[in-house]
């Protein structure tokens, strides 16, 4: 679900815009980096805080 929400949000953003994605889904640790790589977005930051995973994603420049 976090990847689907990120995909929808990023589609409405301008190239170079950034979004912070916060997830409690453990699978996000694998899914979000793969999504960013496949879609061409930059994963600028990835960290875990307690039971949350936090990702900073920059929309690809087209």
SETIFI-987457 format. One line per field, with one value per atom (N, C-alpha, C): residue number from 1; x, z, y. Coordinates in steps of 0.1 Angstrom, whole numbers. Example, Ala and Ser with C-alpha at 12.3 -4.5 7.8 and 13.67 -1.06 7.14 Angstrom:
// SETIFI-987457
num	(1 1 1 2 2 2)
px	(132 123 132 128 137 129)
pz	(78 78 78 71 71 79)
py	(-57 -45 -33 -22 -11 0)
//
This chain:
// SETIFI-987457
num	(1 1 1 2 2 2 3 3 3 4 4 4 5 5 5 6 6 6 7 7 7 8 8 8 9 9 9 10 10 10 11 11 11 12 12 12 13 13 13 14 14 14 15 15 15 16 16 16 17 17 17 18 18 18 19 19 19 20 20 20 21 21 21 22 22 22 23 23 23 24 24 24 25 25 25 26 26 26 27 27 27 28 28 28 29 29 29 30 30 30 31 31 31 32 32 32 33 33 33 34 34 34 35 35 35 36 36 36 37 37 37 38 38 38 39 39 39 40 40 40 41 41 41 42 42 42 43 43 43 44 44 44 45 45 45 46 46 46 47 47 47 48 48 48 49 49 49 50 50 50 51 51 51 52 52 52 53 53 53 54 54 54 55 55 55 56 56 56 57 57 57 58 58 58 59 59 59 60 60 60 61 61 61 62 62 62)
px	(8 0 9 20 28 33 37 42 31 19 8 4 5 2 13 25 37 36 33 31 21 9 -2 3 9 13 24 34 45 40 29 24 18 14 8 19 31 42 50 58 67 80 88 101 110 117 126 119 106 99 102 101 104 92 91 81 87 82 86 75 79 69 72 62 63 54 60 53 55 45 46 47 46 47 61 65 79 84 75 78 83 80 84 99 106 121 126 119 123 116 103 94 97 99 101 114 126 138 136 130 128 119 108 99 107 114 122 131 139 148 141 130 123 116 111 104 114 126 136 137 130 130 142 147 158 154 159 157 168 166 176 179 169 171 162 167 159 164 154 158 146 150 140 140 128 126 116 120 111 104 91 83 79 86 83 95 93 103 100 110 109 118 112 119 117 128 127 130 119 120 119 128 127 122 112 106 116 117 126 124 136 135 133 123 119 126)
pz	(0 0 0 8 7 -7 -14 -28 -37 -36 -44 -40 -28 -24 -28 -27 -32 -47 -55 -69 -73 -66 -69 -66 -55 -51 -60 -63 -72 -86 -90 -104 -104 -93 -93 -90 -88 -84 -96 -94 -104 -103 -114 -114 -104 -96 -86 -72 -72 -59 -50 -37 -28 -19 -15 -5 5 17 28 30 29 30 44 52 65 65 68 67 80 83 94 88 75 68 66 73 72 58 49 35 28 33 27 26 35 35 22 16 3 -8 -7 -18 -22 -13 -17 -25 -21 -29 -43 -44 -57 -66 -60 -67 -72 -64 -68 -79 -78 -89 -102 -102 -114 -120 -112 -117 -120 -116 -119 -109 -98 -87 -78 -72 -63 -49 -43 -29 -21 -16 -9 5 12 26 29 37 42 56 66 79 87 98 106 120 124 137 144 154 161 152 151 142 129 125 113 104 91 81 74 72 67 55 44 31 26 20 14 -1 -9 -23 -32 -42 -51 -64 -69 -82 -93 -102 -113 -122 -127 -136 -150 -157 -170 -181)
py	(-12 0 13 14 26 29 19 22 27 22 27 41 45 58 68 63 71 73 63 64 74 74 83 98 99 113 118 110 115 118 112 115 129 134 148 159 155 164 168 179 183 176 175 169 176 169 175 177 176 178 166 168 157 154 141 137 128 130 121 111 98 87 80 79 72 60 48 36 28 20 10 -4 -5 -18 -22 -33 -38 -41 -45 -48 -35 -23 -11 -10 -16 -15 -21 -31 -37 -30 -28 -23 -9 0 14 16 10 12 6 -6 -12 -3 2 11 23 30 42 38 27 23 21 13 10 22 32 43 55 54 64 75 74 84 82 92 92 89 79 76 83 95 103 99 94 90 78 69 58 55 55 53 46 40 33 40 43 49 41 33 24 15 16 7 14 24 32 32 32 34 47 55 68 69 74 75 89 95 108 105 108 105 118 118 130 125 132 128 129 119 119 132 136 147 142 146 140 146)
//
